Amino acid sequence: METVSSNKTHFESRGSSIKLQKTSTSFLSPSSSSFPQSPPSFPPLMEAPSSSSRCRSGSFFQDIRSRELNGFRVRKRPYYEDSQLQFAEIGEVAVEHSGDETPPLAISFCKTAKNAHILAVSDEEGYLSLFDSRRKLSSAATRRENTGKARITEWVAHQNAIFDIRWIKDDARILTASGDQTIQLWDVQGKKCIGVLLGHTGSVKSLCSHPTNSDLLVSGSRDGSFALWDLRCQNTSTRRSTETCISSTAMVKRAHLSAQAKRVRRTKTASTSITSVLYLKDEVSIATAGAVDSIVKFWDTRNLKSQVTQVSPQPKSSTEKVNIMHGISSLSQDSNGMFLTASCMDNRIYLYNVLQLQKGPVQSFTGCQIESFFVKSVISPDASSILSGSSDGNAYVWQVERPQMDPTVLKGHDGEVTAVDWCPSEEGKIATCADDFTVRVWNAETNYSSSSRSPTSIRRRIMNLPSREQRQLNLGSKEKDSSDPEEAMNHHITLPTSESIMPPMGTPEAQKKRLHHDPIESVETTTPESAMKSPSSVLNPPSSLKRKTIRDYFLTA
């Protein structure tokens, strides 16, 4: 069992003897004083996106072109150049059900701009609650009155603690990871479970969805394994009542055992737990961390036989080697995937540059106390700040570009501050929760210039052009006048057209003639069988066929 603070209960094996005290959780029930008297309604945007809205004419390729040429653009956030960050509390709600308070364990703002004010909160009793963070709460009202005013709805999602939550499908769906060893997929509008992910044999501690395909996700469990899932792969042979069961597409067991532990007889210990997982922005790599040490491992989802690489804080002397044995409570990444943070049990938060992992952490941040694996940290979407909970009852915010400055301390909680989150669309808004059974919302106060922005607000996505296209660009550049730097840049950053990427179409005879007259294409055209047998296989394709991912930087480092 894991060691937790005194007001947290363990939920590893509660069995069939559990009985919920609350048998009716629908907000439509007028008998419950905790819910509004009239049923609230979600905005229309909470509905699942239709296929027609996802396939607007021309928008798909325009988005790809814009993303490759201009990088991932994120909403402009305050960049505090000469002053310390200051936050003011704008709201406080209690996590309670029918008068019984319970510790919150995970919080998450909706991901779309239209819904960004909605905050999801999961707790130790298995409830999932949604709050409106824009509601103005009166300081003269009681905490319970403010909670009833801000709460949109709630329901029992699991008969066990919910350790992590994840919004997907334009906020129409939400995933919940629980101590009952399952992950459940929920229709938010109807509060209906539409899928159960089965396969872990321990509490599911962490979730992360694919950066562009929300049907794909990775999860980490206390059983020491992480698993990959595809929500489209439903197991029709296994059903629980009306719920569709989904099995993992891949699972790696004992992912964070040390070499010494692997030689010892296999035992189930708390130190094997996977505490955090991330799906990286290159769309093929994942990062995992565990309770056994401060090592972050990176894996290629196309071949999970062994990790691609791993990183950990580099000890400056032999006396500091013991620090590596501290576990990691959480991982996070910015919206561009350039930076990754790891909250370590040595009371430090380490910042890594994903493209320079061989250098170790580029910075570390101190000031908070991380005394349990419930204390999390999150880097802001624009990578300008880091927000963390703390076991001393405070929350802390650091400026990434000014690590020498003391962190901003957010006081107000009366218990260990655990989960934290940044609002993705409303500038300067954050949320914190703690063992005092409350969730607090804060806003940045410091004034800033609207023309200023964080140096990391725009990152360019690195792309490897096909070799044939590169040769054409090089030949063309000799004939172009590059006296104008801007014009020259435009010539060299042209996106390959669909004609150059798609294979030539035609009859077999026409293709033979084309290959005979085009020696360049005849060299690059190979069958799948020969490609798999050649040194340039799935994990190491030739540069002409594959855009670079972080794996390429690992191999060349």
N, C-alpha and C positions, 0 to 999 in steps of 0.2 A: 504494500500500500504506500501511497505517497504521503509525505509529511506536509501538512497544510496548517494554516492558522487555526486557532481554537474555534472560531465561529464558522468554519467550513466543514461540511459533512462529506464523508467518502461515499461514493456511489458505484463501487466496482461490482458488487454482487448482491443486489437487493432482492432478486428472485421474484417468484410469483406471489410472495406474501405481501407485496406492496399494495396498499389501497389508497386511492386518492381521496382526500377529504372533500374536494370540489368535484362534483359529478357533472355539473353543468357549467360550461365556460363560455357559452355563446353570448356576445354582447347584445343579442336580441332579447335575452331574458330580463324582464323588468324587475325580477325579484332580487337581482344582485345590485347592491348599492355601489359596487366598485365601477360599474359600467355606466355609460351615458344612457339616459332614458330613451333617446331616439337613436336608431341605428345609424352610425356615421357611414359615409360612403367614400370610397377611394376615388381619386381622380381617374378619368378615363384612361390616362396613361399607364395605370397599373395593370391594364390588360396585356396579355401576351401579344407581341407584335405580329401582325399578319404577314403572310408571304409577300403580298403585294407591296407593303410598306418597306420590305427589306430589298425589294428588287426594283427600285425606281430606275428609270431609263438613264443610263450614263453615270449615275451617281457612284456606282461601285468602282469603276475605273478612275473616275475623277478623284475619289478618296485615296485610291492606291497611289496615283501619281502625286497627289499633294503630300501624302505621308512619306514617300520615298525622297522627294525633292526638298521638302521643307522640314522634315522631322515631325516628331509628335509635339504638337502645340498644346499647352495646358493653360488653363485660365490664369490670368495675371493675379499674383498674390502680393501682399505687402512685403516690401524688402526694406528692412530696418537697417539703415546704413550707419547712423551715428547714435542710436539710442537703443536701450534695452527693450525687449518685448514686454508689453504689459497687457494683461487680460483681465476682464471684468466678468463676474458671474452674472448670467442673464436668466438663469432658471434652475430650479432644483425639483426633482420628483422622487418619490419613494417607490421602491420596488416591493409592492405588497399585494396580496390577494385575499380578499375578504377579511382584511384586518391583520393578516399574518405577514410579517416582513420576512424577506429572504435575500441573501447576498446575490447581486448580479455577477455574471461571469464573463459575458461578451456583449459588446455594443457595436453597431455598424450603421452609418448613415447610408441612405439610398444612393445609388451611383449615378442616376440620371439627374440633370439639372432641374427638371420639373418636380422631381420628388426628393431633392436633396435635403429638405427640411424634416423628412421623416426619419426617425431614429429607432432602430430595432434593438431590443434588449432581451437577452436570455438570462435565465437565473438557475439557481440550484434546485428549484422545485420542478424544473422541466417546462416552465411557462415561456412563451414568446410574446413579448409586448411591443406595441408600436406607439411611439409618442410623436407629437407635433412640436418640434423645437422652436417654431415661430410664435407659439401661443404666449401672450404676455401674462405672466403670473404675478399675482399680487403678493407683496412682501407681508401684508397684513393677514393674508389667508393662511390657514394651516397647511402643512405639507400634504396631508391627505386630500384637501380641497384642490390644491394645485395639481396633484397627481390625477384626480378625476377630470380636471379641466383639460390637461394636456394629453391624456391617454386617448388614442384612437380606437384601439381594440387590443385584445389579448386572447390567447387560447393555450391549452395544454398540448405541447408538441411532443413531449416524451414523458415517460414515467421515471425520469432520472435527470440528472444535471445536464445542461446543454453548455458545452465548453467552447463552441465556436459557431459562427453563423456567417453566411455568405449570400449576398444578393446576386441574382442572375436574371437573364431574360428581360432586360429593361425594367427591373424591379417588379416584374409580375410573379417571379418565383423567388423562394429563399430556401437555402440549404441549412440544415441544423445537424451538428455533430454532437453526439451524446455519450454519456457514461453507460448507456445500455448496449454499446458496441455497434450501433447502427448510425447511418446518416439518412435523414429523411428529406424528401423534396416536397415543398409545400406550394400550393396555389394560394397566394396571399389574399386575393379577392374573396375566395370562398372559404378560406381557412381549412383547406382540405389537403390531406396527404395524398400525393399522386405517385409516389415512388419511395421504396425503401432500399437502401444500398447495404447489402449484407456481405460479410467476409472477414471483418476484423474480429479478433478474439479478446480485445481489451477496449477500454474507453477510447473513443475517437477524440483526439485532442486538437487537431488542426485541420483546416480546409483551405483550398485555394483553387479557383477556377482558371481555366485557360484564358490568356489575355484577349483572344479574339473569338474563340468558339466556346460558348458557355455550356455546351453539352459535355465538354471534357473537364475533368477536375482531378486533383490529387489530394489524398488525405494521409494523415499521420496518426498512429495509434500508440497507446500505452503497451501494446503487445510487442513493440519494437519493430513494426513493419510500416511501410508506406505503400499505398495502393493507387493505381490509376483507374479511372472510371469513365465510361461513356454512357450518358443518360439515354442514348438511342438504342443501346444494346439491352433490351429487356429480356428477362428470363421468364418465358411463358410457362415453364414447367413448375415454377415455384411462386405461389401467391399467398399473401396473408390477408384473408378476408377480401376486401375490395382494393387492396394496395398492390401495385405492381412491384415485384422484386427485381433488383438489378445486381448483377455480379460484377466484380472488378475485372478489368481487361488484363491487368498485370499487377503483381504484388512482389515486393522485395522484403524478405523477412530478415530480422537481426541486422538491420541496415547500419546501426551505429555501435556495433560491438567492437571492442578493441581487439587487436591481433592476439593478445594474451587471453582475453576472455573467450575467443573462439576455440582455443585449444582446451579450455576447461569444459567439463560436462555441461550440457545445455540446461540452464535453469532459468525460470521466469522471475526476473528481478526488476525492481522499479527503475534501475539505472539503464535499462534497455529502451525506455520510452522514447518515442519520437514526439517532440514537443512542438515543432513548427515545420511547415512545408510551404514552398513557394513555387508557382509556375512562372518561370522567367519570361521576359518580354520577347526573347528570340523565338518563342513558341514551341521549342523542342526540348528545352532544358528545364530541370527542376532543381531546387535547393532544399536540403533537409538538415535539421538540427535536432539534437537529442539531449537527454538529461545526464548522459554519462560524461561528457566533456564539452569543451568549447569549440569543437571542430564543426565546420559547415561543409557538407559534402554536396557536390554537383553531379547530376546524372543526366544522361542522354536518354530520352524516352524511347528512342528507336532501338536501344540496346542497353538493357538494365543489368547485364551480368556483373558489371563493376562500375564504380563511380568514375567520372571523367577526371576530376581533381578534387582537392579538399583544401581548406584554408583554416587557419586558427591564429590567434594572437601570438606574435613571435616574442618569446621571452628574451629580455635583455641580458639576463644572467642566469646561471644555474639555479639560483635561489628562487627565481620566478617561474620555474618550470611547473611548479605545483598549480599555477593559475590555469593551466590548460585543462586540468581535471574538473574545473567548474562547468556545470551544464549551462545550456542556453534556453531561455524561457520563450523567446519569440524572434521571428525574422520579419523584416518588412522591406519593401522596395518602392522607389519613386515611380511616377507614372511613365517615365521613359526607360526604366530598367537599368539606368546607368549606375545607381548606387544601391547598396544593400546594407541594412543594419542588423546587428545581432545583439540582443540583450543578454548579457552574461551574468551568471550568479556571483561573479567577483565584483559586483556593483559598478560595472562599466558597460557602456554601449559602444560597440565597435562599428566603424563605418568602412565599408569595402567598396572599391571601384571594381565593377564586374569585369572590365576589360584589362585590369591590372592586378588580378588576384595573387599573382606570384609575389607581389610586393607586400602582401599582408594588409592589415588595416591601415588606411590612410589617415585615420584620426580615431581617437577614443574620447568619450564624454563621461564625466564623473559628476557626482553630487547626489544622485538618487541612491536608494537602498533597495536592492533586489534580493529579497530573502525567501521568496517562494516563486514557484513556476507559474503562479497566477498573475504576476506583475509583468505587463507587456509594454512595448514601446512601438511607435509608428513614425516613420519619416513622412514629411509632408509630400503631397503629389509633385510639387516643383523642386523638391530636394533642398529647400532653403532652411528648414527647421526640423527638429526631432522632438517628439512629445513622448513622455514616459510616465508611467505610474511609479509608485514607490511604497515601500513597506512602512515609511515613517508618517504616512497619512497625507502627503503632499503629492502634487504632480509637478513635473519639471519640463521646461521647454528650452532647448539650446538652438542657437543660430549656427548652422553648418559652416558658413563662411567666416564665423568669428568664434572659433573654439576656445580662444583664450578668455572670453567673457564668462562670467558666472551665469548659470542658467536662471531663467525666470521661474520663481516658485509660486505655484498656485495653491493657496491655502483655503481650507473650508471643509474638507472631509474630516471625518473622525474615525478613521480606520484605514487599513491598507488599501491604497489605490491600485486597482488591478488593470482592467481593460481601458483603453483610450482609443480615440479615433478622430481623424480630421474630416471635416465636411468637404467633399470634393468640389463643390460649386460656390458655396458662400464663403467669401474671403474672411480668413481669421477666425472662423467658428470651429470649436473643438468640443469634444464631450469626454467626460471621465466618469468612472464608476468605482465604488469602493465597498468595503465590508461594513460600512455604516448603513447599508441598505438604500443608498441613494445614487442617483445619476445626476450629474451637474453639467450644464452647458455654459460655455464661455465664449466671449468675443474679444478679439484684439482691440486694444484702445489706442495705441500709439499712432499718431498721424504719419502719413508717408506721402511722397510725391506720386501722382498718378502716372507720371512718365517714367518713373524708375521701375526696375524689375530685377528679379534675381538673375545673376549670371547663368544660372542653370535652368532658366524658364524655358529655353528652347534647346533641344538636343537633336543632332542629326543622326538618322539611322544609317549605319554603315552598310553599304551594298557592294557586292562584288559583281561587276558587269561580266557577262559572258565574254570569253576570249575573242570570239569573232567580232562582236560588237566593239570591243576595246580596240581591236586592230583597225576597224573602220573609222573609229573616232580618231585614232592616232594618225591614220593616213589623211583624214579630212582636216585635221588641225594644221597640217603642213600647208594646205592650200588656203586656209582662212587667215585673215588679218587679225591678229590678236593684240592690236594696239590698244583697244578698249578692254580693260580688265573685266568689266561686267559682261561685255559681249562674249569674251573668251570663256568666261565661266559658264555661260549659257550653252556654249557649244559642247563643253565637256560633261555636262550633267544632264544629257538627254536620256530620257527613260526609254529602254528598249520597247519597240512596238510589238503588238500581238503577232505581226507577220514574222518578226525575227525570232520569236519565242516558240510559236506553234510549229509542229512538224509539217513538212510539205504534204499536201493532199494530192491524190491522183491514183491512177491505176498502177499495178506493179511494174508494167513495162515503162510507164512514164517516170516512175521513181528510179528505175535502173538507169535510164538515160540521164536523169538529173544528177544522180550520184556520179556518173561517168564524167560529166562536164563540170562538176563542182567538187574538186578534191578536198576542199576544206570541210564541207558537210559530210563527205564520205568518211572522213577520219572521226568526226564527232558522233556519228550515228552508230550506236551499239545496241545489241539486244539485251533484254533484262538478264538473261542467263549469263552472258559474257560480262555484264557489268558487275554481277554479284561475285563472279569468280576472280575478277581482276582486283588489284590492290585498291582501286578506287571503288569501294563498295558503298553500302548504305551509310556507314558511319564516316566514310572519308571520300565523298564524291568529288569529281574533278571540279575545279573552280569555274569552269564554263557551264556547269549544270546547277550550281548551288550558290545561293547567297550566303555570305559568311555568317556564322553564329558565334556565340561566345566559345564554343568548343574549338574553333579554329585558332582563337587567341590562346587557349590553354595549350594546344599542341605546339604552337610556335614560340611560346614563352620560354 
